[in-house]
């Protein structure tokens, strides 16, 4: 199964990125949502430097995309679906 983690900041742009991601992935992936406003230390520990950051945890290798998550085709390619 595909395992993704998205780091957001709880603002409207992050909410839009999250909604777009959920629309693209459907039930094809597990998604963890990390709101860095509530837990900024986790962002530092994981080297997150910008929001939103989408990380594909598995299948490996780990990959990240930072910033604009509005292109559904680009998201599908990144996720691998």
Order of alpha helices (4+ residues) and beta strands (2+ residues): beta-alpha-beta-alpha-beta-beta-alpha
